[in-house]
Every structure is written in C-alpha cells, then in structure tokens.
Amino acid sequence: MTDQISYKHMGHIQIRIDDKTKNDAKKVLDQLGMDMSMAVKLYLRQISLRKGIPFPLTTENDMTPLQEQALIDESNQALEAYKTGKLKGYTSTKELLKDLTI
C-alpha cells in the first residue's frame, strides 16, 4: 500500500499546553472517537494540503485581525470627526432618537 508511511520516516513532535485546553480538547476528541495524536496529524495534514491554517483565524471578538483593525480605524475616524465638529454627538438616547425622528 503506497498510502502507508513507514515508521522509519516519522518525526516526533512534543508540545506544551495548559491543562484546561488539553482536557477540554480531549473531551471533544473522545466524543469524536479520536485521540490527541490523530487530531494533531489531521491538523498538520490539512495545513500541508491547504498551504495554510485550515480555518479562519479570529480574535476574541470573532473577527479576523483585518476586520478588527478596520473597525478600530473607523471608530478613530468617527472620534476625530466628532472632535473637529464634523460629526454631532448626543448626551442622551432621547436626544438621539429625537434627531432620528423615531
């Protein structure tokens, strides 16, 4: 069988990870019928096949770093517009809703 990899040509990986992450991942993998080694092999094969990380990398706000930076830039532009008088500010929700005619 040509798909089998000879054990002579296998590398060894050792990683350090906090116990909570390891235990949480193990619970999920157990439900999937996989062990940690199989999951890491699957992950590395996907990286190799896709020539990159096989899922979108997001921040804790569930945005890509580019999306998050665009939001920060837009917020900074709005703040600057407010400071220079190009954008009106409100002191209450009632005042805002009045302007919106709601």
Secondary structure, DSSP 8 states (H G I E B T S, - for coil): -TT---GGG---------HHHHHHHHHHHHHHT--HHHHHHHHHHHHHHHTS-SS----TTS--HHHHHHHHHHHHHHHHHHHTTSS---SSHHHHHHHHT-
